[in-house]
Structures are given as C-alpha cells and as structure tokens.
C-alpha cells in the first residue's frame, strides 16, 4: 500500500501523483493530463503523455511500497579462521630454575713464607702456570749464608761427637779393670750421648736453612690461571703476610653454587608423596646451566652436593654442581641459572602461553574449539596453572587430553562464535624463526607476539 504522505492530488484531473516527483514535474503532468484535444498538438502526443503518466504512477507506487536496503541482497558472513593445538598427555621432566654463582674448582693465594726483597717476577699475568713452576725470586744471599753456617755447625758437632764417642768406648774398657772411677766412666758416656744430640740439632738446623733457601724461590702450589701480581721487583715482602702476592685459580672443571627455597623443597616432597610426580634418581641428576645473557651453556654438569642445613637468614638450602669448562668460557663469580630436574610428571598437559588470557583479577582462561551440531564453536574455559615450562604452562585443572585450544586469531573471535580451525605446529614455527644462539622457547614467545591475532 502507498501511504498518504507519499502521494499528492492533481486538482484538475483528480489524479494522485507520487511525492517523489518535484513540484515542477507534478505541475507539468497535471497540466498535460487536463489539456483538451484542441490544445494538444496531436493525438499521438496525448497518448504518449498518458503512457508516461501511468509509468510514473507505477514507479511511485513501487517506490512507496519498497524499504531502504531491499535492493541489496544480504551476503553470507564468512567464518573466522583460528589456529589451534590439540592437547596430548606426555611425560614431562620438571626443572627448577635456581640462581647461582660460579666458583673456581681450586683457588690458591700465593704468599711468601720467608722475608726478603723480590728480585724477579717469572710469570706472565693471566697465563696458565703449572704446579711447581717458579713465580718469584726473593734475594737468596742471607739464606745461602744461613745454610753454609748450619752445614759448618753440623760438621763441628759430628767431629765432637766422634771424639766423645771414642772416649766413652775407652772408659768402658778401663772401668772393667778399675783403672778409672765409676764416676769418670758415667761422665764420658753422658758426654758422648750429648754430642750425638748436638749432631741431630745441627742436622735439623741445616735442613731448616735449606728449606728457607728453597722458600726464596716462590713456586705455584697448583696448576691454573694466574691473576695480577700485587708486587713488583724490589718490593719488600714478609713471611705469611696478609696481602697475597697473586692468586691462582683452576677453572676446569668449575663449581656452580646455587640456592633453593626450603618451602619449594617441602612442597615438592608433598607432591611426590601424593603420587602426582615421580622422584628423580639422586645419583644421576644432570644440571644444565643458563648464562646471564639467556643462552644455554654447551656442557652439562652433575649435582655434587645438596645441603642439609637451611640458612636462617634467607631460608634457602645451598646446592653445588660440578660443570666441565674445557674452553674456559665460565669464570669465577659469574651469575648463572641452574636448571635442575626435580621431579617427573608422567601425564602432564602443556598449553602454550600465548593461548592463555587473564581477566582483571588475574584468573587465567583459554578458548576451546568444540564440535557442535552446527559446526565448530568456541567455548571459554577457566584453567588452573602450575608452572611455566619454556613457552608453555603446565595445566593443573580445567583441560583434558584431546581438546583443541586456540593459539592464533583468538582476538578476532569471542566465546560462542562459529569458527574454522587450522592445526598449528608451534615447535616447527619456533625452529624456523629462532635466530642462531637464541633458545627456541624465547623464539616461540617472540613469534607468538609477532603473529597476527
């Protein structure tokens, strides 16, 4: 039906005209329709006008009955495509990332054992030295003189001892025939014994002089890298002084000392006792080292010591690992992270970190693609997470094996939407995009951040 507001009345012919015509066009058609045959130039012209008027009336009626937008057919909406991964149970080793410091396997501070003037420094600072290699030379003149004096004293004592020993032997024969008194005999025997003791003392003094002379040649107590020298030739040093002349460190292998909170140890023991995790064999625990720049050290170490006393200040337990260092890449005092296997999760479910979103309260959730009667529909699922393992989360509750979790394109969709899913191989993408020397886990996280959502 045509509404009254869309029509107008021609007063001459009592005709209804559409309002889509301009006022000038309405006046023209009204005049043409009301013109007499004499006013018309020809019957053919009048017929044409009537035909045009009828066409316009029909167009006006159709325009009044039609609605805006009816001329455009509604195009079907295309389904959004999202990338998913299918969760599978797997045996996962649980690692604890613990902060630590490297320590030299052996450290020796070199100090003089005799006093004197340094004559020579016989090593190159920073070089490798062998055990027994001479490092410094202290002026040996006084020690050589002391050795010669001790040798002379020994010779004198030996000569005196031989004389007194002979006298004692003669007196022993004479006392048998009462040629000498018993007192003289005993005195000769005591003198001979005393002379024997003097020889022993002189011999010990000579050995002391030899040792002091040897100490004037300061030698390396261990093999390793030698540090800077704190003295130069001409310096006066004293025996057992506080300041070391230099330091030698043995760098292959290296110690890595790290700490773990006692609360973490207690919680881990509870989970193992509950049967959720399996215990790792303590005799075969490998330790991986991550350097301060994020790269992983090439050589794997072994756990050598686990503390049994909790530090009352920090509440931590100290552990120590022995790590090979053939290339000397590790140096004492470096900050590292020790990746220590603590337990084994036999039926672990891992979900990529990029699939997890959090609300304002920090509660994590994921989008799960579920098959329905009308296709694949997205469902929001709250989850409970345990810990981060590389670029993934270990799931405690909320997901099951075989479910598909959205990892790409989830920002273009919302729960309840129908979608088209495509399986994504995150491991292959991480390996393709991982630069040399960058951990795949870090590359996976960066790849997720760069991917279009």
C-alpha positions in Angstrom: 0.0 0.0 0.0 1.0 3.6 -0.7 1.0 5.9 2.2 -0.8 9.2 2.1 2.3 11.1 2.9 4.0 9.8 -0.3 1.2 11.0 -2.7 -0.2 14.3 -3.9 -3.5 15.2 -5.6 -3.8 16.9 -9.0 -6.8 19.3 -8.7 -7.6 19.5 -12.4 -7.9 15.8 -13.1 -8.4 14.5 -9.6 -5.3 12.3 -10.1 -3.0 11.0 -7.4 0.7 11.8 -8.1 3.8 10.4 -6.2 5.7 12.9 -4.0 8.9 11.5 -5.5 8.3 14.0 -8.3 9.4 17.5 -8.0 6.7 20.3 -7.8 7.6 21.4 -11.3 7.2 17.9 -12.7 3.9 17.4 -10.9 2.5 20.7 -12.4 3.6 19.7 -15.9 2.0 16.3 -15.7 -1.2 17.7 -14.2 -1.4 20.3 -17.0 -0.7 17.8 -19.7 -3.3 15.4 -18.4 -6.0 18.1 -18.2 -5.3 19.6 -21.7 -8.2 19.4 -24.2 -7.9 17.7 -27.5 -7.7 21.1 -29.2 -4.9 22.2 -27.0 -2.9 19.1 -27.8 -0.8 19.2 -30.9 -1.7 15.7 -31.9 -3.5 12.7 -30.6 -0.2 10.8 -30.6 1.4 13.3 -28.2 -1.5 13.0 -25.8 -1.2 9.2 -25.9 2.5 9.4 -25.1 1.8 11.7 -22.2 -0.8 9.4 -20.7 1.6 6.4 -21.1 4.4 8.4 -19.3 2.0 9.4 -16.6 1.0 5.8 -16.0 4.6 4.7 -15.9 5.4 7.3 -13.3 2.4 6.4 -11.2 3.5 2.8 -11.2 7.1 3.8 -10.3 5.8 6.0 -7.4 3.6 3.2 -6.1 6.6 0.7 -6.2 8.9 3.3 -4.6 6.4 3.9 -1.8 6.0 0.2 -1.1 9.7 -0.6 -1.1 12.0 -0.3 2.0 15.6 1.0 2.1 18.1 -1.7 1.6 15.8 -4.1 0.0 17.7 -3.8 -3.3 20.8 -5.2 -1.8 20.9 -8.9 -1.1 22.5 -9.8 2.3 25.8 -11.5 1.7 26.6 -14.6 3.9 29.2 -13.9 6.7 32.5 -15.8 6.3 33.7 -17.8 9.3 36.8 -16.6 11.1 39.8 -18.9 10.9 41.7 -19.6 14.1 44.8 -21.7 14.8 44.6 -24.4 17.4 46.7 -27.1 19.0 45.5 -30.4 20.3 46.5 -31.2 23.8 48.2 -34.6 24.4 49.4 -36.2 27.6 53.1 -36.5 27.8 55.9 -37.4 30.3 57.4 -34.1 31.3 60.5 -33.5 33.4 60.0 -30.7 35.8 63.0 -28.4 36.1 63.7 -25.8 38.8 65.5 -22.7 37.7 67.7 -21.6 40.5 70.1 -18.6 40.7 73.7 -19.3 41.4 77.3 -18.2 41.1 80.3 -19.9 39.6 83.2 -20.8 41.8 86.7 -21.9 40.9 87.3 -25.6 41.4 90.6 -24.8 43.3 91.9 -21.4 44.4 95.3 -20.7 45.9 96.6 -17.3 47.2 100.3 -17.1 46.9 102.1 -15.6 49.9 105.8 -15.6 50.8 107.0 -18.0 53.5 110.2 -16.1 54.2 111.0 -12.4 54.3 113.2 -10.6 51.8 113.4 -8.4 48.7 111.7 -9.5 45.5 114.4 -9.8 42.8 112.4 -11.2 39.9 108.8 -11.9 38.7 109.0 -15.0 36.5 105.5 -15.4 35.1 103.1 -13.6 32.7 100.0 -12.3 34.3 96.9 -14.1 33.2 98.8 -17.0 31.8 98.5 -20.7 32.6 101.0 -21.9 35.2 101.9 -25.5 36.2 102.2 -26.7 39.8 105.8 -26.2 41.0 106.6 -23.5 38.4 108.7 -20.7 39.9 106.8 -17.4 40.2 109.1 -15.0 42.2 112.7 -15.0 43.3 113.5 -13.5 46.7 117.1 -12.4 47.3 118.7 -15.7 48.5 122.0 -14.3 49.9 121.1 -14.4 53.5 119.5 -17.8 53.2 122.6 -19.2 51.4 124.8 -17.9 54.2 122.5 -19.4 56.8 122.7 -22.8 55.0 126.5 -22.6 55.0 126.6 -21.7 58.7 124.3 -24.6 59.5 126.4 -27.0 57.5 129.6 -25.9 59.4 127.8 -26.3 62.7 126.8 -29.8 61.8 130.4 -30.7 60.8 131.7 -29.4 64.2 129.1 -31.3 66.1 129.9 -34.5 64.2 133.6 -34.1 64.9 133.0 -33.5 68.6 130.6 -36.5 68.7 133.3 -38.8 67.2 135.8 -37.7 69.9 133.5 -38.1 72.8 132.2 -41.4 71.4 135.8 -42.8 71.3 136.5 -41.6 74.9 133.3 -43.3 76.1 134.4 -46.6 74.5 137.9 -46.5 76.1 136.4 -45.7 79.5 134.1 -48.6 79.2 137.1 -51.0 79.0 139.0 -49.2 81.7 136.2 -49.3 84.2 136.1 -53.1 83.9 139.7 -53.3 85.4 139.0 -50.5 87.8 141.5 -48.3 86.0 139.1 -45.3 86.3 136.5 -44.4 88.7 132.9 -45.2 88.1 132.1 -41.5 88.0 134.5 -40.8 85.2 133.0 -43.6 83.2 129.5 -42.3 83.5 130.5 -38.8 82.7 132.2 -39.9 79.5 129.1 -41.9 78.5 126.8 -38.8 79.1 129.2 -36.6 77.1 129.0 -39.0 74.1 125.2 -39.1 74.2 125.1 -35.3 74.4 127.4 -35.0 71.4 125.0 -37.3 69.5 122.1 -35.0 70.3 124.1 -31.9 69.2 124.7 -33.6 65.8 120.9 -34.1 65.4 120.3 -30.5 66.3 122.9 -29.3 63.8 121.4 -31.5 61.1 117.9 -30.1 61.7 119.3 -26.5 61.6 120.9 -27.3 58.2 117.6 -28.7 56.9 115.8 -25.5 58.1 118.3 -23.4 56.3 117.8 -25.4 53.1 114.0 -25.0 53.4 114.3 -21.3 53.8 116.6 -21.1 50.8 114.1 -23.1 48.8 111.3 -20.8 50.0 113.2 -17.9 48.5 112.0 -19.4 45.2 108.3 -18.9 45.4 106.5 -21.6 43.3 103.0 -22.3 42.1 101.1 -24.5 44.6 98.5 -25.6 42.0 98.1 -25.6 38.2 95.7 -23.0 36.7 95.3 -19.4 35.6 97.3 -16.8 37.5 96.0 -13.4 38.3 97.7 -10.0 38.5 100.8 -9.6 40.7 100.4 -7.2 43.6 104.2 -6.6 43.9 107.0 -5.7 41.6 110.7 -6.5 41.8 112.3 -4.5 44.6 109.4 -4.8 46.9 110.0 -6.0 50.5 107.8 -8.9 51.5 107.4 -10.6 54.8 106.7 -14.2 55.8 103.0 -15.1 55.9 101.9 -11.5 55.2 98.2 -10.6 54.9 98.2 -9.5 51.3 98.7 -12.2 48.7 101.3 -11.7 46.0 98.9 -13.2 43.4 96.1 -15.8 43.1 95.9 -19.0 41.0 92.5 -20.5 40.1 91.8 -23.8 38.5 88.9 -23.4 36.0 88.3 -26.8 34.6 86.0 -28.1 36.0 84.1 -25.4 37.7 81.8 -25.3 40.7 78.3 -23.7 40.5 76.8 -22.9 43.8 73.0 -22.2 43.8 70.2 -22.0 46.4 66.7 -23.3 46.6 64.0 -22.2 49.0 63.1 -24.7 51.7 59.4 -24.1 51.0 59.8 -25.4 47.5 61.6 -28.5 48.7 58.8 -29.2 51.1 56.1 -28.7 48.5 57.9 -30.9 46.0 58.2 -33.7 48.6 54.5 -33.5 49.3 53.6 -33.8 45.6 55.9 -36.8 45.2 54.4 -38.4 48.3 50.9 -37.8 46.8 51.9 -39.6 43.6 51.5 -36.7 41.3 55.2 -36.5 40.4 57.8 -39.2 40.3 61.2 -38.8 42.0 64.3 -38.3 40.0 67.3 -40.6 40.8 69.6 -38.6 43.0 72.7 -40.3 41.7 72.1 -39.3 38.1 70.8 -35.7 38.4 72.2 -33.6 35.5 72.4 -29.9 35.8 72.1 -27.5 32.8 73.5 -24.0 33.0 71.9 -20.9 31.5 74.2 -17.9 31.2 73.3 -14.3 32.1 72.5 -13.4 28.5 69.9 -16.2 28.3 71.9 -18.7 26.2 72.3 -22.2 27.5 75.8 -23.4 28.3 77.1 -26.2 26.0 78.3 -28.6 28.7 76.1 -30.4 31.2 77.2 -30.8 34.8 76.3 -33.1 37.7 74.9 -32.4 41.1 77.7 -33.0 43.6 76.3 -31.7 46.9 72.9 -30.9 48.4 72.8 -29.0 51.6 71.1 -30.4 54.7 71.0 -27.1 56.7 68.6 -24.2 56.0 70.1 -20.7 56.1 68.3 -19.0 59.0 68.6 -15.6 57.2 67.5 -16.4 53.7 65.5 -19.6 54.3 67.4 -21.4 51.5 69.4 -24.6 51.0 72.7 -24.5 49.2 73.4 -27.0 46.4 76.6 -27.4 44.3 77.2 -28.8 40.8 80.4 -29.7 39.0 80.5 -28.4 35.4 83.1 -29.1 32.7 84.8 -25.9 31.4 87.3 -27.0 28.7 87.2 -23.8 26.8 87.3 -21.5 29.8 84.0 -19.9 29.0 83.0 -19.9 32.6 84.8 -17.6 35.0 84.6 -17.4 38.8 81.9 -15.1 40.1 79.6 -15.2 37.1 75.9 -15.1 37.7 74.1 -18.1 36.1 70.9 -20.1 36.4 71.0 -23.8 37.2 68.3 -25.9 35.5 67.9 -28.7 38.0 65.4 -31.6 37.3 63.4 -32.0 40.5 60.6 -34.5 39.5 58.9 -36.2 36.6 55.2 -35.6 35.6 54.1 -38.8 33.8 50.7 -37.4 32.5 51.4 -33.8 32.0 49.2 -31.5 29.9 51.1 -28.5 28.5 49.3 -25.5 26.9 51.1 -22.7 25.0 51.5 -19.5 27.0 50.1 -17.4 24.1 46.7 -19.2 24.4 46.2 -18.1 28.0 44.4 -14.8 28.7 43.7 -13.3 32.1 40.9 -11.2 33.4 41.2 -8.1 35.7 41.6 -10.4 38.7 44.4 -12.4 37.1 42.3 -15.5 36.6 43.6 -17.5 33.6 41.4 -18.8 30.8 41.6 -20.3 27.3 39.3 -20.6 24.3 38.5 -24.2 23.4 37.2 -25.2 20.0 34.3 -27.7 20.4 32.5 -29.6 17.7 28.7 -29.0 17.8 25.7 -29.8 15.5 26.2 -26.6 13.5 30.0 -26.7 13.3 32.9 -25.7 15.5 32.0 -23.3 18.3 34.3 -21.5 20.8 34.0 -22.1 24.5 35.7 -20.1 27.2 37.3 -22.3 29.8 38.8 -21.3 33.2 42.1 -23.2 33.9 44.4 -23.7 36.8 48.1 -23.4 36.0 51.1 -24.9 37.9 54.3 -23.5 36.5 55.9 -22.3 33.3 57.9 -24.8 31.3 59.7 -23.0 28.5 57.0 -21.2 26.4 54.2 -23.4 27.9 52.2 -23.7 31.1 51.7 -26.9 33.0 48.0 -27.4 33.5 46.6 -28.5 36.9 42.9 -28.5 36.1 40.3 -27.3 33.5 41.5 -29.0 30.4 41.7 -32.6 29.1 43.7 -34.5 26.6 42.3 -34.3 23.0 40.8 -30.9 23.4 41.8 -28.1 20.9 43.0 -24.8 22.3 43.1 -21.6 20.3 46.6 -20.2 19.9 46.2 -17.8 16.9 43.4 -15.5 15.9 41.6 -15.5 19.2 41.5 -11.7 19.3 39.1 -11.7 16.3 36.6 -14.0 17.9 34.7 -14.4 21.1 33.1 -17.3 23.1 30.1 -18.7 21.2 31.3 -17.8 17.7 31.4 -20.4 15.0 34.9 -20.7 13.5 37.0 -22.5 11.1 40.0 -24.2 12.7 43.5 -25.0 11.4 46.1 -27.0 13.3 49.3 -25.1 14.1 52.8 -26.7 14.7 54.3 -24.2 17.2 57.5 -26.2 17.5 58.2 -26.1 13.8 57.5 -22.3 13.7 59.8 -21.7 16.6 62.7 -23.6 14.9 62.2 -21.7 11.7 62.2 -18.3 13.4 64.8 -19.0 16.0 68.0 -16.9 15.3 71.4 -18.6 15.9 72.2 -18.8 19.6 68.6 -17.9 20.7 66.7 -20.5 22.8 63.6 -21.9 20.9 61.4 -21.1 23.8 62.3 -17.4 23.6 61.8 -17.5 19.8 58.4 -19.1 20.2 57.3 -16.4 22.5 58.5 -13.7 20.1 56.9 -15.5 17.2 53.6 -15.5 19.1 53.9 -11.8 19.8 54.5 -11.1 16.1 51.8 -13.3 14.7 48.5 -11.5 13.6 45.7 -12.1 16.1 
